[in-house]
Amino acid sequence: MQEFGFPVGRLPDEALLSGLATGDPELAVTFVRRFQHRVFGVALAVLGDPQLAEDIAQQTFERAWRHAQIYDSRRGSVATWLTTIAHNLAIDAIRSRRTEPVAPEDLDALLGAVTETPERLALADEASSRLRAAVAQLPREQGRAVVMAGIYGMTAQQIADREEIPLGTAKTRIRTAMGKLRSTLASPNRGDHV
């Protein structure tokens, strides 16, 4: 692309992903550089371990390379697709390494970390920032329940055991939080009109 005078760094995300799939080294490097901070940030936000987050980021780009041909732009942007891959790999890493659920005192710190600037920059995608803001607006117990279920993959029974509450209460917290999130995320933001 450089020989035609068109800077590779200005190519759209989809074009870089296609170049990654074809094995073009220049396009692959540009693709990784464009998304490396965001992918690493997602992994770090979920894992809290920089070394493991680096491994997950590398696995994310490997998986993107292997599955670039199945990317469908109708289902979301390249950035969203990549951050979803990173998030899922990070969750898988947590599940495979953890023998105990997250301690409730650790979860409070993790919920607070989601709204801090480094993660916010790493997850700059509009949808994820709206989701984080919506979760932050939930009552604390509902926010904890939906994060334990959605991010840590805990069942309602595991949440009930961990929070020392009845199973029905755990289910109600998850269901109520999900309903509030759906309602909040479905309504258009003021000022979004173009």
Secondary structure, 3 states (H helix, E strand, C coil): CHHHCCCHHHCCHHHHHHHHHHCCHHHHHHHHHHHHHHHHHHHHHHHCCHHHHHHHHHHHHHHHHHHHHHCCHHHCCHHHHHHHHHHHHHHHHHHHHCCCCCCHHHHHHHHHHHCCHHHHHHCCCHHHHHHHHHHHHCCHHHHHHHHHHHCCCCCHHHHHHHHCCCHHHHHHHHHHHHHHHHHHHHCCCCCCCC
